[in-house]
Amino acid sequence: MNAAVDPKRFALVWVDAHGARIFRWRDRAVEKRVTSGIPAHEKSTYHVRHDPQVRSGGGGRGGDDAARHRTEHIRQFLARVEASLAAEEALDVMGTGELGQQLASQVRRHDRAHHRERAIAVSHSMRLTRPQLVALLKARLGMEPVRGGVGAYRWTGRLPHKRSGPVSGPRRVVSKPPRE
């Protein structure tokens, strides 16, 4: 995404199988969460013996039901996330797995069907904390990061370069109010 993005028309989306976090800038970072309800992957049952008279693979649909059930949950979850996004918003979609790519593809298909176009960037990311996501949102919008300006680690004058003897403590940029 470029740095000249309109803050009112941009959303940062972080998505995984547990849920989605949608960040927007409205004079401050605003977060909306969408829970997924996607069931965990089913573990393999390894080899299961079947009656030789029954067709290959067993007598029914069996293990495929769990995969179809999970796929339907994913489809419903991505539809809820897409419904939470405004049609005119540029998107930056991030996540740990394939759900980010699936969400972006779904939004692009929906936009094509409605003759719309928007910027959608997709990237793979490890799990990020809220402060990290807010910092990414600010960076995508071209905002300068807030840096602390007061503290003992900020020097106003020349640094002392004595090799021996006492060194006076740091002078603060802004004096702290006296304790009462």
URGIVEN-V931621 format. One record per residue. RES is the residue in three letters. PSI is psi as a letter, one per 20 degrees, with the letter a starting at -180 (999 if undefined). NEAR is the number of other C-alpha atoms within 10 Angstrom. D_CENTER is the distance of its C-alpha to the mean C-alpha in Angstrom with 2 decimals. Layout:
# URGIVEN-V931621
RES/PSI/NEAR/D_CENTER + RES/PSI/NEAR/D_CENTER
This chain:
# URGIVEN-V931621
MET/q/15/15.02 + ASN/r/9/18.05 + ALA/i/11/18.55 + ALA/l/10/20.65 + VAL/p/14/18.08 + ASP/p/12/19.26 + PRO/h/19/17.07 + LYS/i/13/18.31 + ARG/l/14/17.24 + PHE/q/23/13.68 + ALA/p/25/10.30 + LEU/p/24/6.78 + VAL/p/25/4.99 + TRP/p/25/2.13 + VAL/p/28/5.57 + ASP/a/18/8.23 + ALA/i/19/11.85 + HIS/h/12/11.65 + GLY/a/16/9.78 + ALA/q/23/7.23 + ARG/o/19/5.98 + ILE/p/22/7.36 + PHE/p/23/8.31 + ARG/q/21/11.75 + TRP/o/19/14.51 + ARG/m/9/17.75 + ASP/i/8/19.75 + ARG/r/10/17.02 + ALA/p/16/13.31 + VAL/p/12/13.19 + GLU/p/16/10.63 + LYS/p/12/11.30 + ARG/q/15/10.59 + VAL/o/16/11.87 + THR/q/15/13.30 + SER/g/19/14.09 + GLY/j/14/17.52 + ILE/p/19/17.37 + PRO/q/15/20.18 + ALA/r/10/20.01 + HIS/q/9/21.68 + GLU/p/10/25.43 + LYS/q/6/27.29 + SER/q/7/30.13 + THR/j/7/33.59 + TYR/b/6/35.19 + HIS/p/6/38.69 + VAL/p/7/40.28 + ARG/q/8/43.95 + HIS/q/12/45.08 + ASP/p/9/48.52 + PRO/i/8/49.88 + GLN/i/8/51.19 + VAL/q/10/47.68 + ARG/r/10/45.83 + SER/p/10/43.50 + GLY/j/12/40.19 + GLY/a/15/41.59 + GLY/i/11/42.74 + GLY/a/11/39.67 + ARG/h/9/36.10 + GLY/d/10/34.98 + GLY/h/13/31.86 + ASP/h/9/30.50 + ASP/g/11/30.06 + ALA/g/15/27.18 + ALA/g/14/25.30 + ARG/h/11/26.13 + HIS/g/12/25.13 + ARG/g/17/21.66 + THR/h/14/21.28 + GLU/h/13/22.35 + HIS/g/16/19.82 + ILE/g/20/17.00 + ARG/g/15/18.70 + GLN/g/15/19.01 + PHE/g/22/15.42 + LEU/h/24/14.21 + ALA/h/14/17.09 + ARG/h/15/16.02 + VAL/g/22/12.51 + GLU/h/16/14.47 + ALA/h/11/17.00 + SER/i/13/14.65 + LEU/p/16/14.15 + ALA/q/12/17.17 + ALA/h/16/19.24 + GLU/j/14/19.54 + GLU/p/20/15.93 + ALA/q/22/14.74 + LEU/q/22/11.24 + ASP/o/22/8.73 + VAL/p/22/6.90 + MET/q/27/4.92 + GLY/r/21/5.71 + THR/h/16/8.69 + GLY/b/15/11.28 + GLU/i/13/12.90 + LEU/h/22/11.23 + GLY/g/26/9.07 + GLN/g/18/12.54 + GLN/g/15/14.29 + LEU/g/23/12.43 + ALA/g/20/13.15 + SER/g/14/16.67 + GLN/g/16/17.27 + VAL/g/23/16.43 + ARG/g/17/18.67 + ARG/g/13/21.41 + HIS/h/15/21.37 + ASP/g/15/21.62 + ARG/g/12/24.46 + ALA/h/9/26.25 + HIS/j/10/26.23 + HIS/l/8/27.15 + ARG/r/12/24.12 + GLU/p/15/22.14 + ARG/r/14/18.91 + ALA/p/13/16.86 + ILE/o/17/13.90 + ALA/p/15/12.23 + VAL/p/18/10.52 + SER/q/13/9.60 + HIS/p/15/9.44 + SER/q/14/7.73 + MET/r/10/8.81 + ARG/p/14/7.41 + LEU/q/14/6.70 + THR/r/9/8.67 + ARG/g/13/8.78 + PRO/h/10/11.17 + GLN/g/11/9.29 + LEU/h/20/6.43 + VAL/g/20/9.66 + ALA/h/17/11.46 + LEU/g/17/9.31 + LEU/g/22/9.78 + LYS/g/21/13.39 + ALA/g/15/13.85 + ARG/h/19/12.87 + LEU/i/19/15.35 + GLY/j/16/17.91 + MET/q/14/18.39 + GLU/p/9/20.09 + PRO/q/10/18.62 + VAL/p/8/20.76 + ARG/q/6/23.07 + GLY/p/7/25.42 + GLY/i/11/28.95 + VAL/p/13/31.09 + GLY/r/14/31.93 + ALA/i/11/34.47 + TYR/i/11/32.61 + ARG/o/14/33.24 + TRP/q/14/36.73 + THR/h/11/38.73 + GLY/a/10/41.74 + ARG/q/6/42.73 + LEU/p/9/41.61 + PRO/p/10/44.58 + HIS/k/7/45.74 + LYS/q/8/48.41 + ARG/i/7/48.90 + SER/r/6/50.88 + GLY/r/6/51.60 + PRO/q/7/49.46 + VAL/p/11/46.54 + SER/q/7/45.78 + GLY/r/9/42.35 + PRO/q/15/39.78 + ARG/q/14/40.35 + ARG/q/16/37.56 + VAL/g/15/36.46 + VAL/p/11/36.75 + SER/p/9/39.12 + LYS/q/9/37.88 + PRO/q/6/39.94 + PRO/q/5/42.64 + ARG/q/4/42.12 + GLU/999/3/44.19
